[in-house]
């Protein structure tokens, strides 16, 4: 039998939703790292049990708080009882609704330090009343972790959180180095009917207006006019958007000049394999809290073309690991894509630089270490 690792501390993560998204992917990586570091790690969630099975592999327990409505009066007493029974050292909350319930419950239960992670520049915080309430609840926390400098400024200004409460910890990943094989590349291209030598673009993200897919399809029309062999894989499924948005996307992609070159992949669990198959990763977001898929693209040595919004310029170095363009500008997006489609040597240079940047700034080990350092600082203060 292997030697047991002594438990360093006990942490309860509380998240609003276990639907698929960047915050959930980050949390899964963080919890796995904390567990490897000797922490006892549990998870409570308010709604959307889509990822329960995945989180059971990294959590001691996964608890459904059963929030059945926008305001669920029974969630607060459930969470207070859970915190008291678990004798946790740290309560760590994620996303706005969990932040609110967690702040009140942790303070009423007593004993644990309270940490909140901010994953996005949430639009609702622009409402003065919401921002004010958010700021008062945030003062109940011991520290607020922001995933980028951009989100930190937003949470300070719109979310009314004092600067001295904020600590920036970038997302981190463990790159999958085994997926980028010639066989994987060939299999994906065969699946979608993309010729082996055709320029292949890949965009990954939920089908939501935030992601700017209509801008990308408008840009693709211009790229296809100059480069008829180009193809695009759209990986992702609807989550918060209405069915009308997905229908609008599919209608735009059904135009004669695009119909044979836009491929709908839906939700995929084999993102590293998709990355191995493509030549360029493109993200046309109108805003983006971080852009975790861009880190994954750089780790796979794929150049990135993305919009220069929110935290993306902190992740992608314009001209160094990819090309950044203004949002809502299909012409600029098309020009950047054409530049890289026609220059395989530049794509290789950008891809190699991206992989080096991930190793320097965006590893899971660094993220876990910095998060635990925030816990220790909060405990000591």
C-alpha positions in Angstrom: 0.0 0.0 0.0 1.2 3.6 -0.8 2.0 6.0 2.0 -1.0 8.3 2.8 -0.5 12.0 2.2 -1.3 14.0 5.3 -4.2 16.4 4.8 -2.9 20.0 4.8 -6.3 21.6 5.0 -10.0 21.3 4.1 -11.5 23.5 1.4 -15.1 23.7 0.1 -15.6 25.2 -3.3 -19.0 26.6 -4.0 -20.0 27.3 -7.6 -23.2 28.6 -9.2 -23.4 26.2 -12.1 -21.8 22.9 -13.2 -22.6 23.6 -16.9 -19.7 23.6 -19.3 -17.6 26.7 -19.3 -14.2 28.3 -18.7 -14.8 28.8 -14.9 -15.8 25.1 -14.5 -12.7 23.9 -16.5 -10.5 26.1 -14.4 -12.1 24.8 -11.2 -11.6 21.2 -12.2 -7.9 21.8 -12.8 -7.5 23.8 -9.5 -9.3 21.1 -7.4 -7.1 18.3 -8.9 -4.0 20.3 -8.1 -5.1 21.1 -4.6 -5.9 17.4 -3.9 -2.5 16.4 -5.2 -1.0 19.0 -2.8 -2.6 17.3 0.2 -5.8 19.2 0.6 -9.2 17.6 1.3 -11.4 19.1 -1.4 -15.2 19.2 -1.6 -17.6 20.9 -4.1 -21.1 22.3 -3.7 -23.1 23.7 -6.6 -26.4 25.5 -7.0 -27.7 24.2 -10.4 -26.9 22.5 -13.7 -25.5 19.1 -12.8 -24.0 18.4 -16.3 -20.4 18.0 -15.0 -21.0 16.1 -11.7 -19.4 12.9 -13.0 -16.2 14.8 -14.0 -15.9 16.6 -10.7 -16.4 13.4 -8.7 -13.0 12.3 -9.9 -11.3 15.3 -8.1 -13.6 16.0 -5.2 -14.2 14.1 -2.0 -17.8 14.9 -2.2 -20.0 16.8 -4.7 -23.1 18.3 -3.1 -26.2 19.6 -4.9 -27.5 22.6 -3.0 -30.7 22.3 -5.1 -31.3 26.0 -6.0 -34.6 25.6 -7.8 -35.2 29.3 -8.6 -33.4 32.7 -8.9 -33.9 33.1 -5.1 -34.0 29.8 -3.2 -34.5 30.4 0.6 -33.4 26.9 1.6 -30.0 27.2 0.0 -28.6 29.4 2.7 -29.4 27.1 5.7 -28.3 24.1 3.7 -24.9 25.7 3.0 -24.5 26.9 6.6 -25.1 23.3 7.8 -22.7 22.0 5.3 -19.9 24.4 6.3 -20.3 23.7 10.0 -20.4 19.9 9.5 -17.4 19.9 7.2 -15.2 22.0 9.5 -13.5 23.6 6.5 -10.5 25.8 6.7 -11.4 27.6 3.5 -14.7 28.4 1.7 -13.9 29.3 -1.9 -16.7 30.6 -4.1 -17.1 31.0 -7.9 -19.6 33.0 -9.9 -21.9 35.7 -8.6 -24.8 33.8 -7.1 -22.5 31.4 -5.3 -20.4 34.4 -4.1 -23.5 35.9 -2.5 -24.8 32.8 -0.8 -21.2 31.7 0.2 -20.4 35.1 1.7 -23.4 35.1 4.0 -23.3 31.4 4.8 -19.5 31.4 5.6 -19.8 34.4 8.0 -22.9 32.9 9.8 -21.3 29.5 10.1 -18.0 31.0 11.3 -14.5 29.5 11.4 -13.3 29.4 7.8 -11.6 32.0 5.8 -13.6 33.1 2.7 -12.1 33.5 -0.8 -14.0 34.5 -3.9 -12.8 34.0 -7.5 -14.0 36.4 -10.2 -13.9 34.7 -13.6 -15.5 37.4 -15.8 -16.3 41.1 -16.2 -20.0 40.4 -15.5 -22.2 42.9 -17.3 -24.8 43.0 -14.5 -22.2 44.7 -12.3 -22.6 47.8 -14.5 -26.0 48.4 -12.7 -25.2 50.8 -9.8 -27.4 49.0 -7.3 -26.1 45.5 -8.2 -22.5 46.9 -8.0 -23.1 48.4 -4.6 -24.6 45.2 -3.2 -21.8 43.2 -4.7 -19.2 45.5 -3.1 -20.8 45.2 0.4 -20.9 41.4 0.1 -17.3 41.3 -1.1 -16.2 43.0 2.0 -17.2 39.9 3.9 -14.5 38.0 2.0 -10.9 37.7 3.2 -9.5 37.9 -0.4 -10.9 38.2 -3.9 -9.0 36.3 -6.6 -9.3 37.8 -10.1 -8.1 35.8 -13.2 -6.6 38.8 -15.0 -5.6 42.4 -14.6 -8.6 43.4 -16.8 -11.1 41.6 -14.6 -9.3 43.0 -11.5 -9.9 46.6 -12.7 -13.5 45.8 -13.6 -14.2 44.2 -10.2 -12.6 47.2 -8.5 -14.5 49.9 -10.5 -17.8 48.2 -11.3 -18.0 45.6 -8.5 -16.9 48.1 -5.8 -14.3 45.8 -4.3 -11.3 47.6 -2.6 -8.0 47.1 -4.4 -6.4 45.8 -1.2 -8.8 42.8 -1.3 -7.7 41.8 -4.8 -5.1 39.2 -5.9 -4.5 38.3 -9.5 -4.0 34.6 -10.3 -4.0 33.7 -14.0 -5.6 30.4 -15.1 -3.3 27.5 -15.7 -3.4 24.3 -17.6 -1.6 21.0 -17.9 -0.9 20.7 -21.7 -1.9 17.4 -23.4 1.3 16.6 -25.3 0.1 13.3 -26.5 -2.7 14.4 -28.9 -0.7 16.3 -31.5 0.0 13.3 -33.8 -0.3 12.9 -37.5 -2.9 10.2 -37.0 -5.1 12.5 -34.9 -4.8 15.3 -37.4 -5.8 13.0 -40.3 -8.7 11.5 -38.3 -10.3 14.8 -37.6 -9.9 16.0 -41.1 -11.4 12.8 -42.4 -14.3 13.1 -40.0 -15.3 16.5 -41.4 -14.2 16.0 -45.0 -11.3 18.5 -44.9 -8.5 17.7 -47.4 -5.1 17.0 -45.8 -3.5 20.2 -47.1 -6.4 22.6 -46.9 -6.0 25.5 -44.5 -8.2 24.7 -41.4 -9.4 27.2 -38.9 -10.9 26.2 -35.5 -13.1 28.2 -33.1 -14.1 26.7 -29.8 -16.7 28.1 -27.4 -20.4 27.9 -26.6 -22.8 29.2 -29.2 -23.5 32.6 -27.6 -23.5 36.1 -29.0 -20.6 37.0 -26.8 -18.4 34.8 -28.9 -19.0 36.8 -32.1 -19.6 33.9 -34.5 -21.4 36.1 -37.0 -18.4 38.3 -37.3 -16.3 35.2 -37.9 -18.6 33.9 -40.6 -18.6 37.3 -42.3 -14.8 37.3 -42.2 -14.7 33.8 -43.6 -16.6 34.9 -46.7 -13.8 37.3 -47.4 -11.1 34.7 -46.7 -12.9 32.1 -48.9 -13.1 34.6 -51.8 -9.3 34.9 -51.8 -8.5 31.3 -50.6 -11.2 28.9 -51.8 -9.6 25.9 -50.1 -10.1 27.2 -46.5 -12.3 25.4 -44.0 -13.6 26.2 -40.5 -14.6 23.9 -37.7 -17.0 25.4 -35.1 -16.8 23.4 -31.8 -19.3 24.2 -29.1 -23.0 24.0 -28.2 -25.7 26.5 -27.1 -25.8 27.2 -23.4 -27.3 30.5 -22.5 -28.2 31.8 -25.9 -31.7 31.3 -27.4 -32.3 28.9 -30.2 -32.7 31.9 -32.5 -29.0 32.6 -32.2 -27.9 29.1 -33.3 -30.4 29.3 -36.2 -29.0 32.6 -37.3 -25.5 31.1 -37.3 -26.5 28.1 -39.3 -28.4 30.3 -41.8 -25.3 32.5 -42.3 -23.1 29.4 -42.7 -25.5 27.9 -45.3 -24.7 30.7 -47.8 -23.3 29.1 -51.0 -19.8 30.4 -50.5 -19.7 28.9 -47.0 -21.9 25.8 -47.0 -19.1 23.3 -48.0 -16.5 24.8 -45.7 -18.1 25.4 -42.3 -18.3 22.2 -40.1 -20.4 22.1 -36.9 -18.7 19.9 -34.3 -21.0 20.5 -31.4 -19.6 19.9 -27.9 -16.4 18.0 -27.9 -14.3 16.4 -25.2 -11.3 15.9 -27.5 -10.2 19.5 -27.8 -6.5 18.5 -27.9 -7.2 16.4 -31.0 -9.1 19.2 -32.7 -6.2 21.5 -32.0 -3.8 19.0 -33.6 -5.9 19.0 -36.7 -6.1 22.7 -37.3 -3.7 25.3 -38.6 -5.1 28.4 -36.8 -7.3 29.0 -33.8 -9.6 31.9 -34.1 -11.6 33.6 -31.4 -13.9 36.5 -32.4 -15.3 37.3 -28.9 -16.9 40.6 -28.1 -15.7 40.2 -24.5 -13.9 37.5 -22.7 -13.0 37.1 -19.0 -9.8 35.2 -19.9 -9.9 33.0 -22.9 -8.7 29.6 -21.6 -9.0 28.0 -25.0 -6.4 30.4 -26.3 -3.9 29.1 -23.7 -4.8 25.6 -24.8 -4.2 26.6 -28.4 -0.8 28.1 -27.6 0.2 25.0 -25.6 -0.6 23.0 -28.7 1.7 25.3 -30.7 -1.1 26.7 -32.7 -1.1 30.4 -33.7 -4.1 32.5 -32.5 -6.1 35.2 -34.3 -8.4 36.8 -31.7 -10.1 40.1 -30.8 -8.2 42.5 -28.6 -10.9 42.6 -25.9 -11.0 42.2 -22.1 -8.1 40.0 -20.9 -7.1 38.5 -24.3 -4.2 40.9 -24.8 -2.8 39.6 -21.4 -2.9 36.1 -22.8 -2.0 36.5 -26.5 1.0 38.6 -27.4 0.1 40.5 -30.6 2.7 39.6 -33.2 4.4 37.3 -30.8 2.1 34.4 -30.2 -0.8 35.4 -32.6 -2.5 38.4 -34.2 -5.1 40.6 -32.4 -7.7 42.6 -34.2 -10.5 45.0 -33.1 -13.9 43.4 -32.1 -16.9 43.7 -34.4 -14.5 44.1 -37.4 -14.8 41.2 -39.9 -12.5 42.9 -42.4 -9.6 43.1 -39.9 -10.3 39.5 -38.9 -10.2 38.4 -42.5 -6.9 40.2 -43.2 -5.3 38.6 -40.2 -6.5 35.1 -41.1 -5.3 35.5 -44.7 -1.8 36.7 -43.5 -1.4 33.5 -41.5 -3.0 31.1 -43.9 -0.5 32.2 -46.5 2.6 32.0 -44.2 3.2 28.5 -42.7 6.7 29.6 -41.4 5.2 32.4 -39.5 2.5 30.1 -38.1 5.2 27.8 -36.8 7.1 30.7 -35.2 4.0 32.0 -33.5 3.0 28.5 -32.3 6.4 27.8 -30.8 6.4 31.2 -29.0 3.0 30.4 -27.7 4.0 27.1 -26.2 7.0 28.8 -24.5 4.6 31.5 -23.1 2.3 28.9 -21.6 5.2 27.2 -19.8 6.4 30.5 -18.5 3.0 32.0 -17.3 0.1 29.6 -17.6 0.8 26.3 -16.0 -1.5 24.5 -13.6 1.3 24.1 -11.0 1.8 27.8 -10.9 -1.9 28.5 -10.6 -2.4 26.1 -7.7 0.7 27.4 -5.9 -0.4 31.0 -6.1 -4.0 30.2 -5.1 -2.7 28.3 -2.0 -0.5 31.3 -1.2 -3.6 33.5 -1.2 -5.2 31.1 1.3 -2.1 31.3 3.5 -2.0 35.1 3.3 -5.6 35.4 4.3 -5.2 33.0 7.2 -2.2 34.9 8.5 -3.8 38.4 8.3 
